[in-house]
Amino acid sequence: MADPIATTDQIIDRYGAKKEALVQILLDVQKEVRWLPRDVLKRVTERLGVTLNQVYHVATFYKHFSLVPQGRHQMSVCLGTACHVRGAKQLLGRVSNVVKVAAGETSKDEKFSLHTVNCVGCCALGPVMTVDGEYLSNPTTEELEKVVAACD
Ligand code: FES
């Protein structure tokens, strides 16, 4: 991965270092770097002329932003009511066992992050999970192992 500060500088330049573009800049940094490290946030303050408080306010307001490292592959297991009654907890257990990551955590090699969510809008397929935005309906351990093996 490229240097996060250099990446941040390129993104800021793209928006003409305008403070009005703060949210979009952070979105782009999150997409490229996968999270918002403190030194990146400090760079944003220096380049945009905003306070660290303002940057943290935005970074903590939107759930999309992460202030801790995120894996290259994002897994989410739905724990909404419909999925819950159909075995979401068991699915979460299977996923956690296969990727060896607890819910809410990222693997040490930063390959996988495992999250829980509440309803992803396809309750009839529950229990449901997503892997990098792709939906899986109640995958077995073997199916999960294949998915994980396909992730680089
Ligand atoms: S409750 Fe899981 S998709 Fe709706």
Residues whose N, C-alpha, C, O or C-beta is under 5 A from the ligand:
A	BS01	FES	C78 G80 T81 A82 C83 C119 V120 G121 C122 C123 G126 V128
